[in-house]
């Protein structure tokens, strides 16, 4: 049938994820840092996603499409497929009133964005602009006790494990660095040899980006000490 349905201009999409949050039907997902209309029959044609898009990447078109299937939408919400809300991009605001009695009694999260996994992170997002980027092996946060205060605070954080993920992060990191105004890069890795993969990926990404950005590598020992 011919009906009104949304269309997403991938070139205009900045990967912010606001449209995916606004789509109550779950028709839009973030894939490789871009918004995608996943199923025509999940789109009700009402366009809740249009007004939240900061770049005007979403518009209505009239085209051949499956009819809206409310039953399928409701069923998908019950099963929560693993593509889900956990990968949607967002900025996290904290009330930075340090040294309150509560802060002194418990640790305070310094994480300023979501997601943090390199594989899930968008290539473009507003929080990358002007960012000090922290790229860390995921074990480092467990080994080093003051990781939030000493490394995450004031930075945009990306984590991964090249051994367990079995991927080369350099291509995605290249795109993030190339397409955003990154001010600096800090790499935090463990002393174990397999952690060299994340350091190598960052070095390659910086070279391939064509940008000259200040960067440093910090190595954490398995007993939680800073070695470099």
WORA-V226501 format. One record per residue. N is the residue number from 1. RES is the residue in one small letter. PHI is phi in whole degrees, 0 to 359 (none if undefined). NEAR is the number of other ideal C-beta (glycine too) atoms within 10 Angstrom. D_CENTER is the distance of its C-alpha to the mean C-alpha in Angstrom with 1 decimal. Layout:
N RES PHI NEAR D_CENTER
N RES PHI NEAR D_CENTER
This chain:
1 x none 7 36.2
2 x 269 8 35.4
3 x 208 15 33.2
4 x 281 14 30.7
5 x 209 21 27.1
6 x 281 25 23.9
7 x 225 11 22.8
8 x 248 18 19.5
9 x 276 13 19.9
10 x 297 9 17.1
11 x 292 8 18.2
12 x 277 14 17.8
13 x 294 22 14.4
14 x 258 23 11.9
15 x 77 23 8.8
16 x 289 25 8.9
17 x 84 25 9.4
18 x 295 20 12.6
19 x 294 26 14.9
20 x 296 22 13.5
21 x 294 17 14.0
22 x 281 16 17.4
23 x 278 23 18.6
24 x 289 13 20.7
25 x 272 21 21.7
26 x 75 20 18.4
27 x 284 24 19.4
28 x 250 26 16.0
29 x 230 22 12.9
30 x 267 24 9.7
31 x 237 13 10.7
32 x 51 13 9.5
33 x 80 21 7.6
34 x 230 17 10.9
35 x 284 29 12.7
36 x 229 14 15.5
37 x 280 19 18.7
38 x 278 17 19.0
39 x 216 17 22.6
40 x 300 18 25.3
41 x 285 17 27.1
42 x 268 21 24.2
43 x 272 25 24.3
44 x 275 18 27.1
45 x 77 15 27.4
46 x 274 13 27.3
47 x 78 16 24.3
48 x 299 15 22.6
49 x 283 24 19.5
50 x 300 15 21.5
51 x 291 10 22.0
52 x 272 15 18.5
53 x 287 21 17.2
54 x 284 11 17.4
55 x 248 13 18.2
56 x 69 9 20.8
57 x 280 21 19.1
58 x 248 22 20.6
59 x 215 13 24.3
60 x 268 12 27.0
61 x 225 10 29.1
62 x 256 10 32.1
63 x 205 12 32.0
64 x 293 9 33.0
65 x 205 19 30.6
66 x 296 14 31.0
67 x 293 10 32.1
68 x 299 18 29.8
69 x 245 17 30.0
70 x 297 12 29.6
71 x 297 8 30.7
72 x 294 15 28.0
73 x 297 18 25.3
74 x 297 10 26.9
75 x 296 10 27.1
76 x 293 19 23.4
77 x 290 12 22.5
78 x 288 6 24.9
79 x 272 7 23.5
80 x 43 11 19.8
81 x 302 10 18.7
82 x 286 7 16.0
83 x 282 14 13.7
84 x 303 12 13.2
85 x 301 12 12.0
86 x 294 11 10.1
87 x 258 19 7.2
88 x 284 20 7.4
89 x 282 24 5.4
90 x 203 15 7.8
91 x 265 13 9.6
92 x 248 11 11.9
93 x 259 7 15.4
94 x 241 11 17.9
95 x 281 7 21.7
96 x 274 10 22.4
97 x 270 9 26.0
98 x 295 10 26.4
99 x 68 6 29.5
100 x 287 10 30.2
101 x 298 6 32.2
102 x 295 8 29.3
103 x 299 12 27.0
104 x 286 9 29.8
105 x 271 7 30.3
106 x 217 6 26.7
107 x 290 11 23.5
108 x 247 16 21.0
109 x 292 10 17.3
110 x 250 18 15.8
111 x 294 14 12.1
112 x 245 18 11.0
113 x 201 20 7.4
114 x 216 18 5.5
115 x 279 19 4.0
116 x 249 19 5.5
117 x 294 15 6.7
118 x 303 22 7.0
119 x 295 14 8.1
120 x 263 17 5.5
121 x 295 26 2.6
122 x 289 27 4.5
123 x 282 20 7.6
124 x 239 18 8.7
125 x 203 22 7.8
126 x 304 17 10.7
127 x 289 17 9.6
128 x 283 22 9.7
129 x 289 13 13.3
130 x 77 11 15.7
131 x 276 22 13.3
132 x 268 13 14.7
133 x 265 22 12.2
134 x 252 23 12.6
135 x 242 27 12.2
136 x 232 27 13.9
137 x 292 25 15.6
138 x 295 16 14.9
139 x 292 19 18.7
140 x 297 22 19.0
141 x 291 18 17.9
142 x 275 11 20.7
143 x 282 17 23.2
144 x 255 20 23.0
145 x 295 11 24.0
146 x 256 12 22.9
147 x 298 21 19.4
148 x 297 16 17.9
149 x 289 12 20.7
150 x 272 13 21.2
151 x 234 20 17.8
152 x 287 21 14.9
153 x 305 19 16.9
154 x 80 11 16.3
155 x 234 21 13.3
156 x 266 24 9.6
157 x 253 25 8.9
158 x 232 25 7.7
159 x 232 21 10.1
160 x 185 24 11.9
161 x 227 19 15.6
162 x 298 21 17.0
163 x 286 13 20.1
164 x 283 10 18.8
165 x 285 15 16.1
166 x 54 8 18.9
167 x 226 15 16.8
168 x 262 14 16.9
169 x 285 23 13.6
170 x 299 20 15.5
171 x 296 12 15.1
172 x 292 21 11.3
173 x 296 27 11.5
174 x 301 21 14.5
175 x 294 18 12.9
176 x 296 26 10.3
177 x 291 24 13.4
178 x 293 15 15.7
179 x 263 15 14.1
180 x 224 21 13.3
181 x 272 11 15.7
182 x 276 22 14.7
183 x 273 13 17.7
184 x 200 13 17.6
185 x 228 24 16.1
186 x 244 18 17.1
187 x 256 23 17.0
188 x 241 29 18.1
189 x 229 24 19.6
190 x 274 23 22.4
191 x 286 15 25.9
192 x 292 14 26.1
193 x 303 8 26.5
194 x 296 14 23.7
195 x 286 22 21.2
196 x 297 15 22.4
197 x 297 21 20.2
198 x 285 30 17.1
199 x 296 17 19.3
200 x 297 15 20.7
201 x 298 23 17.4
202 x 292 24 16.6
203 x 302 16 20.2
204 x 297 16 20.1
205 x 296 23 17.0
206 x 296 21 18.7
207 x 296 11 22.0
208 x 287 15 20.7
209 x 289 18 18.9
210 x 77 9 22.4
211 x 251 14 21.4
212 x 255 7 23.1
213 x 237 13 20.7
214 x 301 10 21.9
215 x 211 16 20.5
216 x 211 10 21.8
217 x 239 15 21.6
218 x 243 17 22.4
219 x 250 19 23.8
220 x 253 26 24.2
221 x 282 13 27.2
222 x 292 10 27.3
223 x 260 7 29.3
224 x 87 13 26.8
225 x 252 11 28.2
226 x 279 12 26.9
227 x 265 10 28.8
228 x 251 10 27.9
